[in-house]
């Protein structure tokens, strides 16, 4: 395998307090955006409505388009102009109609005299009941993925590893949702697919790190390095693989974002954000929480009451006090 680092020995875990602070600040920023905007914006796939993408014979201002649509009761439609000023996307909450009726209504409104008829590129109409069902199914899909991952990590390693993995994945998903809110993007089916992709990519990174950690523990003596030092060693030994993998994922996401068109732009954006947060959270959320949890459990076992410890642990070495 190509190696871009020669015997790296970076002390990642000792900086985990700073990482906690930065992660909390980013999450609060995303939460603030969600509160200010009144929650997430959903695509018509989840809310119901109609979407018509048109190519006009010549560029027309958004104000002119809205004034024409207002005359037929569509003034509250969302109008979006693409990089090509002739390409326009019109979203409306009207769903009690067919795709043909909606497109013909908008075309006749924009070209009443029939001299400059727009070209219809795409038409989608989703009923409100279908949109609500899709939103529920998307939520169930994400929750089912997280539960399956928890059970797998629990079976493969231990319960603590499963819990901190789920926490780190929830951290990744929340940051991606915050980034969508900050950039005023909608939750659509491609975005849900991108979130599931980020979850899969992230959990794979966790498993590689945990697997290497288990190998390190197997070849160490009982009284050897602390868990923090072992986690650092596991991360450093897999650092080249991690950087090469995340670089490949990030480049793929960037290509989709830049050249995938409007349909894939949000998908590529989520992949870009998730590739960064998913990699860093392997160390600074999953690994760091594991170290702190182990230290807390060891202190509980050493206390007179013996409370707070776990009877079942994969950690054989004593864990030093958390680094500041």
N, C-alpha and C positions, 0 to 999 in steps of 0.2 A: 504493500500500500504506500502511496505517496505520502511522505512526511514533510511538513512545512515547519515543524518545530523540532529542535534537537535537544533532548533531555530537558524539557521545560520543568520549572519548579516554582511556579507562581503560587503565592499564598492567597487563594481566593476566599477561603472561609473566614479568615480574619477580618475581611472587609464586609462581612454580612450585615452588620448594623447599618452601615451606609446604604447597602442594597435595600434593606427593609425600609429605610427612610425614603429612598428614591421611588421604590415601588408604591409605597403608600401615597406619596405626593402625586404620582401619575394616576393612580386609581381615584384619588379625590378630585383631580382635575376632570377626569372623565365623568365622575358622578355629578360634579357641578354642572357640566354641560348637559347631562341627561335631565337634571332638575330644571335648568333654565329653559330647555327646549320642550319640556313637558313629556319626556320619555323618548323612546326610540321612534324613528320614522319607519313605517312599514310600506313595502311595495304593494301594488294592487293585488299581487298573489295572495297577500295576507289580509288585506282590508276589503277587497272587492272593488270593482270599478273597471274603467276602460282605458286603454293606452293605444295611441295611434302615432306612429312615426311617419313623417312626411318629408318629401324633398320638394321644396318650392322652386318654381321657375327662376325666381330671383330673390335675394335676401329681403326679408320683411322684419321690421322691428317687433319686439315682444309686445309693446304697447298697442300697436296696430292689430296684431293677432288677437289680443285679449279683448279689444273693443269690438271686433267682429264676432267673437265667440259670445260676448255678453248679450248681444242682440238675440241669441237663441237660447239663453239660459245657461251658458257654459262659462261664465265669467270667472268662476272660482277654480277653473282648471289650472293645473300646474304646467307651465310652458317652459321648456328647456331647449336652448339652441346649442348645437354641437360645434365642434371645431370648424366644420364647414357651415357657414352662416345660412346656407340653404336648407340644411337638415334640421328639422324641428320635431321635438317629442311633446305630445300633448297628453296629459294624464287627467282623468276626470273620475269623480266618484259615482257617476251614473253607470249602473250595471244592469238595469232592467231593459236591456236591448241586446240585439245581436251584433256581432262584429261588423257585418256588412252595413247594417243600419247606422251604427256609430260612425264608421269611416265615411259613408256617403253624406251624413249630416255635417260632418266637419269640412269635407271637401266642398260641398255646396255653400257653406258659410264663408269659407276663405276665397272661393271663386264663384260668386253669384252669377256672373254673366257668361261663364264657360270659356273665357279667353285664355286663362292661365291656370289650367288645372294642375294641382299638385300630384306628385307621384306617391302612391302609398307604398311604404317600405315594410311596415309591420303593423299588425292589429292584434290586440289581446283584450279579451273581456272575461272577467272573473266575477262570479256571483258572490255576495257577501257570506252566504253559508259555506261555500267552498273555501273562501279566504280564511274564515274562522277555523275550519277543520285543518287547513294546511298549517296555520300558526300553531295549533295544538300538537299536530303531528311533529312539527319541527322541534318543539320543546321536548316532546317525548324522545325524539331521536337523540338529542344532545344528552339528556338525563340517562338514557339507556346506555349510551357510550361510556359515560362516566362511571356508572355502576359496574359495567362489564370490566372496565379497566381496574377498578378497585378490587374486584374479585380476582382478577388475573394476577395483579401485583401481590395481593395477599397470599395467593397460592404459590406464586413463584418465589417470593422473598418472605415477607411477613406483613402483619396488619399495619404496623407503623409506616412501612414503606408505601403501602396502598393509600393510607390517609394523606400523607404529605404529598404524594403524587396527585391525588384528587385536588388538594388545596392549590397546588401549583398550576394544574390545568384550569381550574376555576379562575385563578389569577390571570392566566393567559387570555381566556375567553373574555373576561371583564375588561381587560385593557384593549382588546380588539373592538369590543362594543363601544368603549369610550372613545376610541379613535374614530369610529364611524360617526358617533354623535358630534365630535369636535369638527369633523369635516362635512357635516350635514349630509351624510349618505344614508340610503335606505336599507332596511333589512329585506333582502330578497332571497329567492331560492338559491342562486349562485353564492350569496353571502353565507347562507347556512352550510352549503357544501364546503366553502372555504374554511369555516369554523371547525367543521368535522375533520378537514384535512390538517388543520393546525393541531387539533387534539391528537390525531394519529402520529404526526411528525414529532410532537413534543413527547408523547409517551414512549416512542421509540428511543428518543434521546435519554429519557430517564432509565429505561431498561438497560441500555448499553452501559451507562454509568454505574448502576447498581450491580450489574453482572461483573464489571471490572472490580468493584469494591468487594464483592464476595470472593473473587479470586485472590485479592490482596490479603483479606482476612484469613483465607485458608493457608497461606504460606507464611503468616506472621506468628510469632510466639504469643502465648497468652498475655504476657506482660510486655507489650511492644508499644508502638505509637498509639496516640489517642485517635478517637474516631475522626476528629477534625483533620488530623494529619493524613489519615487513610482516605478520607473524602478528597482532600487536596491531591493526593497521589493518583487516585482514580480519575479525577478530572484532567490532570496533566497528562496521564498516559493515553487518554482518548481525545486530547485536545485537537490534534491534527485531523482526526476523523470528523470531529464536531464542526470545525471551521470549514472544512471542505464540503460537508453536507449542507450546512446552513448557507454557504455561498452559492451552491447550486440551486437550492430552493429559492433564495432571494433573487437570483438572476432570472429564474423562471417566472417568479411573481412580477418582477420588473418588466419583463417582456409582455406579459399579459396586460399589465397596467398601461404600458405605453402604446402597444400596437394591437391589443385585443379588441379594440372598439368599445362602445358603450356597454355592450352586454357583458363583457368580461372585465371591465375596468375595476369594479368594486371587488370582484373575486381576487384579482391581482393585488389590490390594495391590502386586503385582509391577509393574504399570504405573505406579503412584505412585512407587515407589522408582526404577524405571528411568528415568522422565522426568527426575528430578533428577540422578542419577548419569550418565545418558547425555549430558545437556547439558554438565555441568561437565567431563566427561572429554574432550569435543571440544577444549577449550582446554588443560586441565591434565594431560592424558595424551597425546593424539594430537599436538596442537600443540606442547606443551612438549618431548616426546621428539623430535619432528622438529627443533626448534631445537637441542637438545643433541647430537643425532646429527650435524647439519650442522656444528656447532662442532668436534666430535671429528674429523670427516672433513677439515675444513679444516686443523686442526692436523697431521693426518697427512700431508696433501699438502705442507705447509710444512716438514716435518721432512726431514733429510738423506736418510733412506731412502725417503721418499715413501710409506710404508705407512700403511694405515688409511683412505685416501681411496677415493672411488667415482669411477670413470671417467664414469659416467652420472648426471647430476644436473639437476634442473629449477631449481636455485638459482643465479642469476646473481650475486647480491650477496655480498660478504664478510660473514661472520657474526662478530660480536663475541664476547667471552668470556661464558659463561653468567652471568646476573645472580644474585646471592645473595639 
